[in-house]
Amino acid sequence: ALTAVRDWDRDTITMEDWQRLTKGLDVKYVLVGEIENLTLTSPQRIGLLDPTVEASYRLINVETGKLSIERPHFTVELEKSQDHEIPSLELGSDVVETESRLIVMLARQIGQDLYGYYPE
């Protein structure tokens, strides 16, 4: 199923497509999401990192063919440093590490939305 989704040749996957793709796999829900915008800087904070990710997701019940949960257009920001700490400078920062931390925070937010908590 993952290979079929990865190699999908159309812009969208319909509810019927999800049902066909998951048939026989004992799958009840499919989480479909999109990162709409990921930025590491902000025009208001020149020279400093201000990482944010804008995303949306849907939880689809493939057994019933109905949408269970939808969260359109929400933003997750990387935790800001405390006032007494030195802010993260854009120059010399590990961009890959910053992006990875931001994606982990996005996943945690989705976990909190779906399960009401996220174990630390």
Salt bridges, closest charged atoms under 4 A:
ASP7 OD1 - ARG6 NE 2.97
ASP9 OD1 - ARG10 NE 3.92
ASP17 OD2 - ARG10 NH1 3.66
ASP17 OD1 - ARG20 NH2 2.88
GLU36 OE1 - HIS73 ND1 2.96
ASP50 OD1 - ARG45 NH1 3.69
ASP50 OD1 - LYS80 NZ 2.68
GLU77 OE1 - LYS80 NZ 3.80
ASP113 OD2 - ARG71 NH1 2.51
